[in-house]
């Protein structure tokens, strides 16, 4: 994002970002490479390593600071344009959810995650039920099924709960086969599991 913002500043703006409150984690390439190599040296088979990424950075503040570091003033010399979140884009990244648990390593910036186990037949049955609920556009049922399938799922509220909130999957003949909640992904890969 920094090279993009620098290019936008060089071209006279505006700087574009999707949301004023969006945050992301940043790490330098050398720091990330060093931690990845060290984590690999700890590996004994199948572990999931999580790197301490520090504190998230508010992208809006980053844009303002880059404008000022360029000797310019935000909204006077360079505008900041908020374009809106894209479908499926998160406002805040989550490095690891609390209930996944972490084990320490010798390096205080490298942790081992406890893998989440999934009962595949139960998950597959839940996906079938989710597809049936999506076909009927039953949003409250979809939310309930998602909560059963994904322990960490929480409903954040929807802008609207109409047909517009769905992605449709069409067969080769143009017949609509199913609908999935927008951002859930194209239905074809999920249907192949069933």
Secondary structure, DSSP 4 states (H G I P E B T S, - for coil): -HHHHHHHHHTT--EEES-TT-EE----HHHHHHHHHHHHHH-SSS-EEEE---S-EEHHHHHHHHHHHTT--BTTTB-EEE--PPTT--SS--S--GGG-EEE-SSTTEEEEPPPP--HHHHHHHHHHHHHHHHTT-HHHHHHHHHHH-TT------S--SGGGEEEEE-TTS-EEEEEETTS--HHHHHTT-
